[in-house]
């Protein structure tokens, strides 16, 4: 009998070992082989970078300051280093100081061996690693750890994306089935509970593990502040102190916010989603701990992947906003990202939008009945959020969603502002480090929004108009929304609105002074009460990025609300390149015939414009109507990053994605307020 029992135990033990080997260890090994840094140089060797003739990097240009007419500064406000545990698990090896040196123009090498370098240095940068990871791995290099602590540290530091999926699956939450009888694409509030601070494996094992992690979180945050101060060079590189607040959502959903501070007077702790259950409590917690001389703002990103939550009337944990909450959001959230590596977030075709440019870097289809994730919701894009703001204004008497626009990368490679299509190094460490890895085949059943080839862009930049480059002036420019976003190229864009502007303003030597004196810049509110019945003038001036393709057209996007409380939108072209004029029937510029040679990715010479300048009046202006206007500047077509990678690998452009794109800029809106 004992022999039989012993034999049964051995069989069960071997079966268990076999099960673990087949279900866990073999997939982990396969993932490491496919995505890890050790095999990245092998895949990098498959590409030939000499097949492309690329422009060399340029040096920094430091602008004279202070300038009352405002200087244009370029920066990155959303960047991760190996300090973010997800970056480490995807194979990122570069740290905070590497990122600051990169922002100044120094080259870095990715895990595969690809050289990463900015085309031009940045003017400002914020490193925004996930606050949820602060303190969780600080102790891992110390001696005397127990076996369980060493195993937990190995899990948290081993570069393997499969480990990341295992660790985050529970924290992201379960999918809640939808009711197919309800209208599609309408967000339904969900009750959620955030993970406990000790949920991370390294904070769970060992005596006093949680207290150690909490203490180390403050240590890590203090190191962030110290390094930001070390690399701060007013007039050359402004290092804004910040971090990311990152509550989890099912199916790679995002409801994250970056927290940016005005100076180095900051709270002693970085409040994370392990500390508070929603953004409202984040703002309250920061206000309570942000002492003398401290000021902050938050910026949401990826509303396209928040599954309708971002511009709904509910919090992450299912609570309804009240008037005080909306006032707090208005005070603390002046900006939002409209573009980054995880797709364009301006608008989605078929979800309240019909203009063709809403298909730009967009793979989400309108939601079907019962879908609760993986689709385009009615409250999931920036333009929709701006219209929700008009609805709330009618209800509350103020608009809590008057938010300006910026772009970023959200790169996890310690390479802030690395946005050129022609040398995109991927976004997540070794997993996308080399052209072969970025273009490889994926499981055909995998959703498009989970595939780097289809959903990843090269990211964008934030542009700020400010009198000089230091922490206070850059922060204040962001706070007053005198900002705009680009999908990467550095087009210069001015946008003003006001009464009394005439055609001479476009060429007058003191035009900028008169525009600022008689109107409001992008991000401003133009009060129309008691003004003339005719439309204000909207002045737009855009110039091309000298390192990229010419401009093709300027578009005006208008959103408004009628007396019945219904919102509307309209998109019209207002300036065309090469002397072409807008077709009054379609509201569009004629095609200027610009093209791209896909064998070399060179764009056609002689078409497009170096500069587009216009003064536009709204033919449908209604004095008693609340409205917003923002400008979209489109370039001639150029190659998408995947087409450059195809050339490196000696292939045709991948048919699964567009071979070319039209890069663009989006200005912060100007709002018309008829009540004042």
C-alpha positions as CSV (number, residue, x, y, z in Angstrom):
1,X,0.0,0.0,0.0
2,X,2.7,2.5,0.9
3,X,4.5,1.7,-2.3
4,X,1.3,2.5,-4.3
5,X,0.8,5.7,-2.4
6,X,4.5,6.7,-3.0
7,X,4.1,5.9,-6.7
8,X,1.0,7.9,-6.9
9,X,2.7,10.9,-5.2
10,X,5.6,10.6,-7.6
11,X,3.2,10.5,-10.6
12,X,1.2,13.5,-9.3
13,X,4.4,15.4,-8.7
14,X,5.8,14.7,-12.1
15,X,2.4,15.6,-13.7
16,X,2.5,18.9,-11.8
17,X,6.0,19.6,-12.9
18,X,5.1,18.7,-16.5
19,X,2.0,21.0,-16.3
20,X,4.1,23.9,-15.0
21,X,6.7,23.3,-17.6
22,X,4.3,23.2,-20.5
23,X,1.9,25.9,-19.3
24,X,4.4,28.4,-17.8
25,X,8.1,27.7,-18.2
26,X,8.1,26.9,-21.9
27,X,5.9,29.9,-22.8
28,X,8.2,32.1,-20.6
29,X,11.3,30.8,-22.5
30,X,9.6,31.3,-25.9
31,X,8.7,34.9,-24.9
32,X,12.3,35.6,-23.8
33,X,13.5,34.2,-27.1
34,X,11.1,36.3,-29.1
35,X,11.2,39.6,-27.1
36,X,14.2,39.6,-24.8
37,X,17.3,41.8,-25.0
38,X,19.7,38.8,-25.4
39,X,18.3,37.9,-28.8
40,X,17.6,41.5,-29.9
41,X,21.0,42.0,-31.6
42,X,20.3,38.8,-33.7
43,X,17.1,40.4,-35.1
44,X,18.8,43.8,-35.5
45,X,21.4,42.2,-37.8
46,X,18.7,41.5,-40.3
47,X,18.3,45.2,-41.3
48,X,20.4,47.4,-43.5
49,X,20.3,51.1,-42.4
50,X,22.4,52.2,-45.3
51,X,19.4,51.8,-47.6
52,X,18.1,55.1,-46.3
53,X,19.5,58.6,-46.8
54,X,18.5,60.3,-43.6
55,X,19.1,63.9,-42.4
56,X,21.8,64.3,-39.8
57,X,20.9,65.6,-36.3
58,X,21.1,69.3,-35.7
59,X,22.3,71.3,-32.7
60,X,20.3,73.2,-30.2
61,X,19.0,76.7,-30.9
62,X,18.6,78.8,-27.8
63,X,16.1,81.7,-28.2
64,X,16.6,85.2,-26.9
65,X,14.5,85.8,-23.8
66,X,12.4,87.2,-22.4
67,X,10.3,87.8,-25.6
68,X,6.9,89.6,-25.1
69,X,5.8,88.1,-28.5
70,X,6.5,84.6,-27.1
71,X,9.1,82.1,-28.1
72,X,8.2,78.6,-29.4
73,X,9.5,75.8,-27.2
74,X,9.4,72.0,-27.9
75,X,9.1,69.3,-25.3
76,X,8.1,65.9,-24.0
77,X,5.8,65.5,-21.0
78,X,5.3,61.7,-21.0
79,X,8.3,59.4,-20.9
80,X,9.3,56.2,-19.1
81,X,12.7,54.8,-18.1
82,X,13.7,51.5,-16.5
83,X,12.4,53.0,-13.3
84,X,8.9,51.9,-14.6
85,X,8.6,48.2,-13.9
86,X,6.7,47.6,-17.2
87,X,9.7,49.2,-19.1
88,X,12.1,46.9,-17.3
89,X,10.0,43.8,-18.1
90,X,9.9,44.8,-21.8
91,X,13.7,45.0,-21.8
92,X,14.5,48.7,-21.2
93,X,18.0,49.1,-19.7
94,X,18.3,52.9,-19.8
95,X,17.6,55.2,-16.8
96,X,16.7,58.7,-15.7
97,X,20.0,60.4,-16.4
98,X,20.2,58.7,-19.8
99,X,16.9,60.3,-20.6
100,X,18.0,63.8,-19.6
101,X,21.2,63.5,-21.7
102,X,19.2,62.2,-24.6
103,X,16.9,65.3,-24.3
104,X,20.0,67.5,-24.7
105,X,20.9,65.7,-28.0
106,X,23.2,62.9,-26.9
107,X,22.8,59.5,-28.7
108,X,21.7,56.3,-26.9
109,X,21.8,52.7,-27.9
110,X,18.7,50.5,-27.7
111,X,18.8,46.9,-26.5
112,X,19.3,45.6,-30.0
113,X,22.1,48.0,-30.9
114,X,20.0,50.6,-32.7
115,X,21.3,54.2,-32.2
116,X,18.7,56.6,-31.0
117,X,19.2,60.3,-31.3
118,X,17.0,63.4,-31.6
119,X,16.9,65.3,-34.8
120,X,17.2,68.4,-32.6
121,X,17.5,68.7,-28.8
122,X,14.4,69.4,-26.7
123,X,13.7,72.6,-24.8
124,X,11.8,71.0,-21.9
125,X,11.1,67.5,-20.6
126,X,9.3,65.7,-17.8
127,X,10.1,62.1,-16.9
128,X,6.9,60.4,-15.8
129,X,7.5,56.9,-14.5
130,X,4.6,55.1,-12.9
131,X,4.2,56.1,-9.3
132,X,2.7,52.7,-8.5
133,X,6.2,51.2,-9.0
134,X,8.1,53.7,-6.7
135,X,9.8,51.8,-3.9
136,X,8.9,48.3,-5.1
137,X,12.3,47.3,-6.4
138,X,14.6,49.7,-4.5
139,X,15.7,46.9,-2.1
140,X,16.3,44.3,-4.7
141,X,20.1,44.9,-4.9
142,X,20.6,44.5,-1.1
143,X,22.0,41.4,0.5
144,X,20.4,39.1,3.0
145,X,17.0,38.7,1.2
146,X,15.0,35.6,1.8
147,X,14.3,33.1,-1.0
148,X,10.8,34.4,-1.5
149,X,12.1,38.0,-1.6
150,X,14.7,37.0,-4.2
151,X,12.1,35.2,-6.3
152,X,9.8,38.3,-6.2
153,X,12.7,40.5,-7.2
154,X,13.6,38.2,-10.1
155,X,10.0,38.4,-11.3
156,X,10.0,42.2,-11.1
157,X,13.3,42.6,-12.9
158,X,13.4,39.8,-15.5
159,X,13.0,41.3,-19.0
160,X,10.1,39.2,-20.3
161,X,6.7,40.7,-21.4
162,X,4.9,37.5,-20.4
163,X,5.8,38.2,-16.8
164,X,4.3,41.7,-17.2
165,X,1.1,40.2,-18.4
166,X,1.0,37.8,-15.4
167,X,1.7,40.5,-12.8
168,X,-0.8,43.0,-14.2
169,X,-3.7,40.7,-15.1
170,X,-5.4,40.9,-11.7
171,X,-4.6,44.6,-11.2
172,X,-6.3,45.6,-14.4
173,X,-9.6,44.0,-13.4
174,X,-12.1,41.7,-15.1
175,X,-14.2,42.6,-18.1
176,X,-17.8,43.3,-17.1
177,X,-20.2,42.0,-19.7
178,X,-22.4,44.6,-21.4
179,X,-26.2,44.6,-21.9
180,X,-26.8,44.2,-25.7
181,X,-30.3,45.7,-25.3
182,X,-28.8,49.1,-24.3
183,X,-27.5,51.7,-26.8
184,X,-24.0,50.9,-28.1
185,X,-20.9,52.9,-27.2
186,X,-22.5,54.5,-24.1
187,X,-20.3,54.2,-21.0
188,X,-21.8,52.4,-18.0
189,X,-20.3,53.1,-14.6
190,X,-18.5,50.2,-13.0
191,X,-17.7,49.7,-9.3
192,X,-14.0,49.0,-8.8
193,X,-11.6,48.7,-5.9
194,X,-8.0,49.6,-6.4
195,X,-5.3,47.1,-5.5
196,X,-3.8,47.3,-2.0
197,X,-0.4,49.0,-1.7
198,X,1.1,45.6,-0.8
199,X,-0.2,43.9,-3.9
200,X,3.1,44.0,-5.8
201,X,5.1,40.8,-5.2
202,X,8.2,42.5,-3.9
203,X,6.1,44.3,-1.2
204,X,4.3,41.1,-0.1
205,X,7.1,38.8,1.1
206,X,9.4,39.2,4.0
207,X,9.1,40.9,7.4
208,X,8.0,44.5,7.1
209,X,7.9,44.2,3.3
210,X,5.1,46.7,2.9
211,X,6.6,49.3,5.2
212,X,9.9,48.9,3.4
213,X,8.2,49.6,0.1
214,X,6.4,52.7,1.4
215,X,9.6,54.1,2.8
216,X,11.5,53.4,-0.4
217,X,8.8,55.1,-2.5
218,X,9.7,58.3,-0.7
219,X,13.3,57.6,-1.4
220,X,12.8,57.0,-5.1
221,X,10.7,60.2,-5.4
222,X,13.4,62.2,-3.6
223,X,15.9,60.9,-6.1
224,X,13.6,62.0,-9.0
225,X,13.6,65.5,-7.6
226,X,17.3,65.6,-7.1
227,X,18.1,64.4,-10.7
228,X,15.6,66.8,-12.2
229,X,17.4,69.7,-10.4
230,X,20.8,68.4,-11.4
231,X,19.9,68.5,-15.1
232,X,17.9,71.8,-15.0
233,X,19.5,74.5,-17.1
234,X,17.2,77.5,-17.5
235,X,17.3,78.8,-21.1
236,X,18.6,75.5,-22.4
237,X,16.8,72.5,-20.9
238,X,13.9,72.8,-18.5
239,X,13.3,69.7,-16.5
240,X,9.8,69.6,-15.1
241,X,9.2,67.3,-12.1
242,X,6.4,64.8,-12.6
243,X,5.1,61.3,-12.6
244,X,2.3,59.1,-13.9
245,X,-0.9,58.1,-12.0
246,X,-1.9,54.8,-13.5
247,X,-5.1,53.0,-12.4
248,X,-5.7,49.7,-14.3
249,X,-8.5,48.8,-16.6
250,X,-9.4,45.5,-18.4
251,X,-8.0,44.7,-21.8
252,X,-5.1,47.2,-21.7
253,X,-7.5,50.0,-20.9
254,X,-6.0,53.3,-19.8
255,X,-7.4,56.0,-17.4
256,X,-4.0,57.4,-16.6
257,X,-2.8,61.0,-15.8
258,X,0.5,62.6,-15.7
259,X,1.1,64.9,-12.8
260,X,3.4,67.9,-13.5
261,X,4.7,70.4,-10.9
262,X,5.7,74.1,-11.4
263,X,8.9,74.0,-9.4
264,X,10.8,71.7,-7.1
265,X,8.5,72.5,-4.2
266,X,6.6,69.2,-4.4
267,X,4.8,66.8,-1.9
268,X,7.0,64.4,0.0
269,X,5.2,61.5,-1.6
270,X,3.9,60.8,-5.1
271,X,0.3,59.9,-4.7
272,X,-0.5,56.8,-6.9
273,X,-3.6,54.7,-7.7
274,X,-2.6,52.5,-4.8
275,X,-3.3,55.4,-2.5
276,X,-6.5,56.9,-3.9
277,X,-9.3,55.3,-5.9
278,X,-9.9,58.0,-8.6
279,X,-8.7,61.3,-10.1
280,X,-10.9,63.4,-7.8
281,X,-9.1,62.0,-4.8
282,X,-5.8,62.5,-6.5
283,X,-6.4,66.2,-7.0
284,X,-7.6,66.5,-3.4
285,X,-4.7,64.6,-2.1
286,X,-2.2,66.7,-4.0
287,X,-3.8,69.9,-2.9
288,X,-3.6,68.7,0.7
289,X,0.1,67.8,0.5
290,X,1.3,70.4,-2.0
291,X,2.6,73.0,0.5
292,X,4.0,76.5,0.2
293,X,5.3,77.3,-3.3
294,X,3.9,74.1,-4.7
295,X,1.6,74.1,-7.8
296,X,0.6,71.2,-10.1
297,X,-1.5,70.2,-13.0
298,X,-2.6,66.8,-14.4
299,X,-3.0,65.7,-18.0
300,X,-5.0,62.6,-19.1
301,X,-3.9,60.5,-22.0
302,X,-5.3,57.7,-24.2
303,X,-9.0,58.5,-23.9
304,X,-9.3,56.2,-26.9
305,X,-8.4,53.3,-24.7
306,X,-10.3,54.3,-21.5
307,X,-13.3,52.5,-23.0
308,X,-15.6,55.5,-22.7
309,X,-14.6,56.5,-19.1
310,X,-12.5,59.6,-19.8
311,X,-15.3,62.0,-20.8
312,X,-18.1,60.2,-19.0
313,X,-19.7,61.7,-15.8
314,X,-18.2,59.0,-13.6
315,X,-14.9,58.2,-11.8
316,X,-12.8,55.1,-12.3
317,X,-14.5,53.5,-9.3
318,X,-18.0,54.3,-10.4
319,X,-18.8,57.5,-8.5
320,X,-20.8,60.3,-10.2
321,X,-19.1,63.7,-10.5
322,X,-20.8,66.5,-8.6
323,X,-20.4,70.2,-9.2
324,X,-17.5,70.6,-6.8
325,X,-15.7,67.7,-8.6
326,X,-16.2,69.3,-12.0
327,X,-14.8,72.6,-10.6
328,X,-11.8,70.8,-9.2
329,X,-11.2,69.1,-12.6
330,X,-11.4,72.5,-14.4
331,X,-8.9,74.0,-12.0
332,X,-6.3,71.2,-12.1
333,X,-6.6,69.7,-15.6
334,X,-6.0,72.4,-18.2
335,X,-4.5,70.0,-20.9
336,X,-5.0,66.6,-22.4
337,X,-3.0,64.5,-24.8
338,X,-4.4,64.2,-28.3
339,X,-1.7,62.0,-29.8
340,X,1.0,59.5,-28.6
341,X,2.3,56.1,-29.5
342,X,-1.0,54.4,-28.7
343,X,-2.9,56.0,-31.6
344,X,-4.6,59.2,-32.4
345,X,-7.2,60.4,-29.9
346,X,-8.8,63.3,-31.7
347,X,-11.9,61.6,-33.2
348,X,-13.2,58.3,-34.6
349,X,-15.2,57.8,-37.8
350,X,-18.8,56.8,-37.1
351,X,-18.8,58.1,-33.5
352,X,-20.1,61.6,-33.9
353,X,-17.5,62.4,-36.5
354,X,-17.6,62.2,-40.3
355,X,-14.4,63.9,-41.6
356,X,-12.0,61.7,-43.3
357,X,-9.0,62.7,-41.2
358,X,-10.5,60.9,-38.2
359,X,-9.1,57.7,-39.7
360,X,-5.6,58.9,-39.1
361,X,-3.7,56.3,-36.9
362,X,-7.0,54.9,-35.8
363,X,-8.0,51.2,-35.6
364,X,-10.9,51.2,-33.2
365,X,-14.4,50.7,-34.8
366,X,-17.6,52.0,-33.3
367,X,-18.9,49.9,-30.4
368,X,-21.5,47.2,-31.1
369,X,-24.3,46.5,-28.6
370,X,-22.9,44.8,-25.5
371,X,-19.3,45.7,-26.1
372,X,-17.5,47.2,-23.1
373,X,-14.0,47.4,-24.4
374,X,-11.9,47.4,-27.5
375,X,-14.1,49.8,-29.5
376,X,-14.7,53.5,-30.0
377,X,-17.1,54.9,-27.4
378,X,-19.2,58.1,-27.6
379,X,-17.1,59.6,-24.7
380,X,-13.8,58.2,-25.8
381,X,-12.1,60.9,-27.9
382,X,-10.9,64.5,-27.4
383,X,-13.3,66.2,-29.8
384,X,-16.2,64.4,-28.1
385,X,-14.9,65.5,-24.7
386,X,-14.9,69.1,-25.9
387,X,-18.5,68.8,-26.9
388,X,-19.4,67.2,-23.5
389,X,-17.9,70.3,-22.0
390,X,-20.4,72.4,-23.9
391,X,-23.2,70.3,-22.5
392,X,-21.9,70.6,-19.0
393,X,-21.7,74.4,-19.4
394,X,-25.4,74.5,-20.0
395,X,-26.1,72.5,-16.9
396,X,-23.5,73.9,-14.5
397,X,-23.0,77.5,-15.8
398,X,-19.3,76.8,-16.5
399,X,-17.3,74.5,-18.8
400,X,-15.1,72.0,-16.8
401,X,-13.6,70.5,-20.0
402,X,-12.0,73.6,-21.5
403,X,-8.7,71.8,-22.1
404,X,-5.8,72.6,-24.3
405,X,-4.0,70.0,-26.5
406,X,-0.5,68.5,-26.4
407,X,1.1,65.4,-27.7
408,X,3.8,63.1,-26.3
409,X,5.4,59.7,-26.9
410,X,4.7,57.6,-23.8
411,X,7.9,55.8,-24.9
412,X,9.3,53.3,-22.5
413,X,12.9,53.6,-23.9
414,X,14.3,56.6,-22.0
415,X,14.3,58.5,-25.3
416,X,12.1,61.6,-24.8
417,X,10.9,63.3,-28.0
418,X,12.2,60.7,-30.4
419,X,9.3,61.0,-32.8
420,X,10.7,61.0,-36.4
421,X,9.1,58.4,-38.6
422,X,12.4,57.7,-40.3
423,X,14.2,56.3,-37.2
424,X,11.4,55.1,-34.9
425,X,13.1,52.6,-32.5
426,X,9.8,51.1,-31.2
427,X,8.2,52.1,-27.9
428,X,8.7,49.2,-25.4
429,X,12.3,48.2,-25.0
430,X,13.8,45.1,-26.5
431,X,10.3,43.8,-27.5
432,X,10.2,46.3,-30.4
433,X,13.9,47.0,-30.7
434,X,14.7,46.3,-34.4
435,X,12.8,46.6,-37.6
436,X,12.2,42.8,-37.8
437,X,10.5,42.8,-34.4
438,X,8.4,45.9,-35.2
439,X,7.1,44.4,-38.4
440,X,6.8,40.7,-37.5
441,X,3.6,38.7,-37.9
442,X,1.3,38.5,-34.9
443,X,-1.5,36.2,-34.0
444,X,-4.2,36.9,-36.5
445,X,-6.9,36.6,-33.8
446,X,-5.2,39.4,-31.8
447,X,-7.1,42.6,-31.7
448,X,-5.7,45.4,-33.8
449,X,-5.4,47.8,-30.8
450,X,-3.0,45.3,-29.2
451,X,-0.6,45.1,-32.1
452,X,2.4,47.5,-32.3
453,X,2.5,47.5,-36.1
454,X,-1.1,48.6,-36.5
455,X,-1.6,50.7,-33.4
456,X,1.8,52.1,-32.5
457,X,2.7,55.5,-33.9
458,X,6.1,57.2,-33.6
459,X,4.6,59.6,-31.0
460,X,4.2,63.4,-30.9
461,X,5.5,66.6,-29.3
462,X,4.2,69.3,-27.1
463,X,4.7,72.9,-28.3
464,X,4.4,75.8,-25.9
465,X,4.5,79.6,-26.5
466,X,6.2,81.3,-23.6
467,X,8.4,84.3,-23.1
468,X,11.4,82.3,-21.9
469,X,12.5,78.7,-21.1
470,X,12.3,78.0,-17.4
471,X,10.1,75.9,-15.1
472,X,7.7,78.7,-14.2
473,X,7.2,80.1,-17.7
474,X,6.8,76.7,-19.4
475,X,4.4,75.6,-16.7
476,X,2.4,78.8,-16.9
477,X,2.3,78.5,-20.7
478,X,0.9,75.0,-20.3
479,X,-1.6,76.2,-17.6
480,X,-3.0,79.0,-19.8
481,X,-3.3,76.4,-22.7
482,X,-1.1,78.4,-25.1
483,X,0.0,75.1,-26.5
484,X,-0.4,72.7,-29.4
485,X,0.3,69.2,-30.4
486,X,2.0,67.7,-33.4
487,X,2.4,64.1,-34.6
488,X,6.1,64.6,-34.6
489,X,7.2,67.4,-37.0
490,X,8.1,70.8,-35.7
491,X,5.6,73.0,-37.5
492,X,5.3,76.5,-36.0
493,X,1.6,77.5,-35.6
494,X,0.0,80.7,-34.3
495,X,-3.7,80.9,-33.7
496,X,-5.7,84.0,-32.5
497,X,-9.3,85.1,-32.5
498,X,-10.8,88.5,-31.9
499,X,-13.0,91.3,-33.2
500,X,-11.6,94.1,-35.3
501,X,-9.0,92.0,-37.1
502,X,-8.7,92.8,-40.8
503,X,-6.7,91.5,-43.7
504,X,-3.8,93.8,-43.0
505,X,-3.0,91.9,-39.8
506,X,-1.5,89.0,-41.8
507,X,1.3,91.2,-43.1
508,X,1.6,94.1,-40.6
509,X,5.0,94.4,-39.0
510,X,3.3,94.8,-35.6
511,X,0.8,92.1,-36.3
512,X,1.6,89.9,-33.3
513,X,1.3,92.8,-30.9
514,X,-2.1,93.8,-32.3
515,X,-3.3,90.2,-32.2
516,X,-2.4,89.8,-28.6
517,X,-3.9,93.2,-27.7
518,X,-7.1,92.8,-29.6
519,X,-7.8,89.1,-29.2
520,X,-7.0,85.8,-27.5
521,X,-4.4,83.1,-28.4
522,X,-5.0,79.4,-28.7
523,X,-6.3,78.1,-25.4
524,X,-8.2,81.3,-24.7
525,X,-11.8,82.2,-24.2
526,X,-13.3,84.9,-26.3
527,X,-16.3,86.6,-24.6
528,X,-18.9,87.5,-27.2
529,X,-21.7,89.1,-25.1
530,X,-22.5,92.6,-26.4
531,X,-20.2,92.1,-29.4
532,X,-21.1,92.6,-33.1
533,X,-23.4,90.1,-34.9
534,X,-20.7,89.3,-37.3
535,X,-18.1,86.6,-36.8
536,X,-14.8,87.4,-35.0
537,X,-11.7,86.9,-37.1
538,X,-9.6,83.8,-36.7
539,X,-6.0,84.3,-37.6
540,X,-3.8,81.3,-38.4
541,X,-0.2,81.3,-39.4
542,X,1.7,78.0,-39.9
543,X,5.2,77.3,-41.2
544,X,6.7,74.0,-42.1
545,X,9.3,72.0,-40.3
546,X,12.5,72.6,-42.3
547,X,13.6,69.0,-41.8
548,X,10.3,67.5,-43.1
549,X,7.7,67.8,-45.9
550,X,5.9,71.0,-46.9
551,X,2.4,72.0,-45.7
552,X,-0.7,71.0,-47.7
553,X,-3.7,72.7,-46.0
554,X,-5.1,74.3,-42.9
555,X,-8.4,73.1,-41.5
556,X,-10.8,74.7,-38.9
557,X,-12.7,72.3,-36.6
558,X,-15.8,73.8,-35.0
559,X,-18.0,72.4,-32.3
560,X,-21.2,74.0,-31.0
561,X,-24.3,73.4,-29.0
562,X,-27.8,74.5,-30.1
563,X,-30.8,75.8,-28.1
564,X,-32.1,72.2,-27.7
565,X,-28.8,71.1,-26.1
566,X,-27.6,69.1,-29.1
567,X,-24.0,69.3,-30.0
568,X,-22.6,69.5,-33.6
569,X,-19.3,69.7,-35.4
570,X,-18.0,70.8,-38.7
571,X,-14.6,70.6,-40.5
572,X,-13.7,73.0,-43.3
573,X,-10.4,73.8,-45.1
574,X,-9.5,77.5,-44.7
575,X,-6.1,77.7,-46.5
576,X,-4.6,75.7,-49.4
577,X,-1.0,75.3,-50.6
578,X,0.2,76.4,-54.0
579,X,-2.5,79.1,-54.5
580,X,-5.3,76.6,-54.7
581,X,-8.7,77.7,-53.3
582,X,-11.3,75.8,-51.2
583,X,-14.1,74.2,-53.2
584,X,-17.2,75.9,-51.8
585,X,-19.3,72.7,-52.5
586,X,-17.1,70.3,-50.5
587,X,-15.3,72.7,-48.1
588,X,-12.0,71.1,-49.1
589,X,-8.8,72.1,-50.9
590,X,-8.2,70.4,-54.2
591,X,-5.6,67.6,-54.2
592,X,-2.2,69.2,-54.8
593,X,-0.8,65.9,-56.3
594,X,1.9,65.4,-53.7
595,X,3.3,61.9,-53.6
596,X,5.9,59.7,-52.0
597,X,8.4,57.3,-53.6
598,X,8.0,54.1,-51.5
599,X,11.3,52.7,-52.6
600,X,13.2,55.5,-50.9
601,X,10.6,57.3,-48.9
602,X,11.4,60.6,-50.6
603,X,8.5,63.0,-51.0
604,X,7.7,64.8,-54.2
605,X,9.6,68.2,-54.6
606,X,7.9,71.3,-55.7
607,X,4.5,70.8,-54.1
608,X,3.1,72.1,-50.9
609,X,3.9,75.3,-49.0
610,X,6.6,76.5,-46.6
611,X,4.0,78.8,-45.0
612,X,0.3,79.2,-44.9
613,X,-1.4,82.3,-43.4
614,X,-5.0,83.3,-43.4
615,X,-7.7,85.3,-41.6
616,X,-11.0,83.4,-41.5
617,X,-14.5,84.3,-40.5
618,X,-17.2,81.8,-39.7
619,X,-20.1,82.1,-42.2
620,X,-22.3,80.2,-39.7
621,X,-21.4,82.3,-36.7
622,X,-24.3,82.7,-34.1
623,X,-23.7,85.3,-31.4
624,X,-25.7,83.4,-28.7
625,X,-24.1,80.0,-29.3
626,X,-21.4,78.5,-27.2
627,X,-18.7,77.0,-29.5
628,X,-15.1,76.0,-29.7
629,X,-12.7,76.2,-32.7
630,X,-9.4,74.5,-33.1
631,X,-7.0,74.3,-36.1
632,X,-5.5,71.3,-37.8
633,X,-2.5,71.8,-40.0
634,X,-1.8,68.9,-42.5
635,X,1.4,68.2,-44.3
636,X,2.0,66.6,-47.6
637,X,2.1,62.8,-47.4
638,X,5.3,61.1,-46.1
639,X,6.2,57.6,-45.2
640,X,4.9,55.9,-42.1
641,X,7.6,54.5,-39.8
642,X,6.7,50.9,-41.0
643,X,7.6,51.8,-44.6
644,X,11.0,53.0,-43.5
645,X,11.5,49.7,-41.6
646,X,10.4,47.8,-44.7
647,X,13.2,49.5,-46.7
648,X,15.7,48.5,-44.0
649,X,14.6,44.9,-44.4
650,X,14.4,44.9,-48.2
651,X,10.7,44.4,-48.3
652,X,7.6,46.0,-49.8
653,X,5.6,48.2,-47.4
654,X,3.5,46.0,-45.1
655,X,-0.1,45.9,-46.6
656,X,-1.7,45.6,-43.1
657,X,-1.1,49.3,-42.5
658,X,-1.0,52.5,-44.7
659,X,2.3,53.1,-46.4
660,X,2.0,56.8,-46.0
661,X,0.5,59.3,-43.6
662,X,-0.2,63.0,-43.4
663,X,1.6,64.4,-40.4
664,X,-0.2,67.2,-38.6
665,X,-0.6,69.7,-35.8
666,X,-3.6,70.4,-33.6
667,X,-3.9,73.7,-31.8
668,X,-5.6,74.2,-28.4
669,X,-9.1,75.4,-29.0
670,X,-10.4,78.9,-28.6
671,X,-13.9,79.0,-27.0
672,X,-16.6,81.5,-27.7
673,X,-18.6,82.4,-24.5
674,X,-21.8,84.3,-25.3
675,X,-22.7,84.8,-21.6
676,X,-20.0,87.4,-20.8
